[in-house]
Amino acid sequence: MMDAATYLGFLALVLAVLLTPGPSVTLGIVHGMADGARRAAFTVLGDISANMLQMIAAVAGLGLILAQSATLFLAIKIAGVAYLAWLGFRMIRRSFRVRPPVEVAAQGAPRSRWWHFRQGFIVAGTSPKAILFYGALFPQFIDPAAPLWSQFAILAITCAILDFWIVWGYAALAALGARRFAGAGGAWIDRIGGIMMLGAAAWLARAQR
């Protein structure tokens, strides 16, 4: 087991990191504005599912490989940047398209849960910096003399729970704001969301090993 002081130190560090908005938080906010907090919860589930795989990969040694391989790091980063930029440009283009009344009414229906989950998974999964972060973080709080996997389970589950509630909290606040200004029409949501996605792409593009 892990002593209380070590766990509290881990908790404080992870909270500070997760509260800083990144691509996954940005996507959660965009989905919250567009489709509401309930649908955005599936975006967050996709996010933490990818994060759990990244945590396992970090412990298994992929973090070390990524830290040493500039080519692999760059390839994953380019995929993530391209996907975020594509989402952003698509939303901005859609916001300027003239919609007939039938299309506007159809657009009011929220997208599927699987669509939200898939986008959350892809955005989180194409962030190579996450694997490096977990690979650097976990060894600082794991006692090599104690059972490894029980300690890893505590840290990983803590990260997943905090990640879910923080990202979903951002999404819920965005959904609340979108409802209050719903009378302004849906185009502004696409424009703001598209700009945020492009900003997230630029943020990820600057990520260094």
Residue pairs with C-beta under 8 A, 6 or more apart in sequence:
1 146
1 150
1 151
1 154
2 141
2 143
2 146
2 151
2 154
6 141
6 143
7 141
7 154
7 158
9 141
10 137
10 141
10 155
10 158
11 158
11 162
13 137
14 137
14 158
14 159
14 162
15 162
15 166
17 133
18 159
18 162
18 163
18 166
18 167
19 166
21 29
21 170
22 127
22 200
22 203
23 80
23 84
23 123
23 124
23 127
23 200
23 201
23 203
23 204
24 44
24 47
24 120
24 123
24 124
24 127
24 163
24 167
25 166
25 167
25 170
26 196
26 197
26 199
26 200
27 43
27 47
27 87
27 119
27 120
27 123
27 197
27 200
28 40
28 43
28 44
28 47
28 120
28 167
28 168
28 170
28 171
28 174
29 170
29 171
29 174
29 193
29 196
30 91
30 174
30 193
30 196
30 197
31 39
31 40
31 43
31 116
31 119
31 120
31 171
32 40
32 170
32 171
32 172
32 173
32 174
32 175
32 178
33 174
33 175
33 177
33 178
33 189
33 192
33 193
34 178
34 189
34 190
34 193
35 110
35 111
35 116
36 110
36 175
37 168
37 171
37 172
37 175
37 176
39 110
39 111
39 113
39 116
40 116
40 168
40 171
40 172
40 174
40 175
41 168
41 171
42 113
42 114
42 116
42 117
42 120
43 116
43 117
43 119
43 120
43 167
43 171
44 120
44 163
44 164
44 167
44 168
44 171
45 117
45 120
45 164
46 116
46 117
46 118
46 119
46 120
46 121
46 122
46 124
47 120
47 121
47 123
47 124
47 163
47 167
48 124
48 160
48 163
48 164
49 117
49 120
49 121
49 124
50 120
50 121
50 122
50 124
50 125
51 124
51 130
51 159
51 160
51 163
52 156
52 160
53 125
54 124
54 125
54 130
54 131
54 134
55 134
55 138
55 152
55 155
55 156
55 159
56 156
57 63
57 131
58 131
58 132
58 133
58 134
58 135
58 138
59 134
59 135
59 138
59 148
59 152
62 131
62 135
63 131
63 132
63 134
63 135
63 136
64 135
65 72
66 72
66 73
66 76
66 128
66 131
66 132
66 135
66 209
67 73
67 132
67 135
67 209
70 209
72 128
73 128
73 209
76 126
76 127
76 128
77 126
77 127
77 128
77 129
77 204
77 205
77 207
79 126
80 123
80 126
80 127
80 128
80 201
80 204
81 201
81 204
81 205
82 201
83 122
83 123
83 126
84 123
84 197
84 198
84 200
84 201
84 204
85 197
85 198
85 201
87 119
87 194
87 197
88 193
88 194
88 195
88 196
88 197
88 198
88 200
88 201
89 194
89 198
90 194
91 190
91 191
91 193
91 194
91 197
92 190
92 191
92 194
92 195
92 198
93 194
94 190
95 187
95 188
95 189
95 190
95 191
95 194
96 187
99 107
104 186
107 186
108 186
123 200
124 130
127 204
127 207
128 207
129 204
129 207
132 209
134 159
138 152
138 155
141 151
141 155
142 148
142 151
142 152
142 155
143 151
178 189
181 188
